Amino acid sequence: MLQQIFLHFHGVGPKTEQKLWEHGIRDWNQLEQAWRNRMLLERCTNNLGRGRAAEIQG
C-alpha cells in the first residue's frame, strides 16, 4: 500500500502534497500525528482565550 502518497485524500492536490513533504510529513502516521497536534493546539488556544487554562493541564 502506498503510504507516502496523499493525493487520494479529498482536497489534497500536488501542491498540498509537496507542502506536506516539505514540512517533514512523509507518511500517513506522521500526517495523523500532525493532525492530532493541531487539534490539541486549537483546543489549548480556545481554552486560553476563554480563561480556562486549568483545562489545558488535564
Wavefront OBJ file of the C-alpha trace (Angstrom):
o trace
v 0.000 0.000 0.000
v 1.221 3.498 -0.799
v 1.738 5.321 2.484
v 3.741 8.251 1.148
v 1.087 9.448 -1.280
v -1.589 11.893 -0.094
v -3.226 12.745 -3.436
v -6.110 10.342 -2.881
v -7.326 12.370 0.145
v -10.158 14.773 -0.665
v -8.819 18.284 -1.174
v -5.171 17.281 -1.471
v -3.522 18.098 -4.766
v 0.093 18.072 -5.900
v 0.884 21.441 -4.257
v -0.522 20.419 -0.880
v 1.240 17.080 -1.052
v 4.526 18.862 -1.794
v 3.979 21.178 1.208
v 3.373 18.180 3.460
v 6.647 16.632 2.307
v 8.483 19.956 2.790
v 7.205 20.095 6.381
v 8.573 16.617 7.092
v 5.296 14.726 6.815
v 6.344 11.685 4.831
v 3.720 9.055 5.631
v 0.212 8.561 6.968
v 1.387 8.077 10.558
v 3.167 11.429 10.521
v 0.094 13.062 8.960
v -2.129 11.650 11.699
v 0.256 12.865 14.418
v 0.420 16.334 12.861
v -3.392 16.449 12.739
v -3.675 15.406 16.406
v -1.090 18.026 17.405
v -3.044 20.689 15.531
v -6.303 19.679 17.222
v -4.609 19.809 20.636
v -3.120 23.218 19.868
v -6.502 24.577 18.777
v -8.170 23.244 21.927
v -5.498 24.808 24.130
v -5.735 28.125 22.300
v -9.529 28.154 22.626
v -9.365 27.356 26.336
v -6.808 30.086 26.960
v -8.998 32.542 25.089
v -11.879 31.682 27.410
v -9.759 31.929 30.545
v -9.870 28.172 31.117
v -6.145 27.470 31.411
v -6.745 24.783 34.063
v -8.327 22.555 31.400
v -5.150 22.581 29.348
v -3.174 20.785 32.036
v -5.669 17.931 32.223
l 1 2 3 4 5 6 7 8 9 10 11 12 13 14 15 16 17 18 19 20 21 22 23 24 25 26 27 28 29 30 31 32 33 34 35 36 37 38 39 40 41 42 43 44 45 46 47 48 49 50 51 52 53 54 55 56 57 58
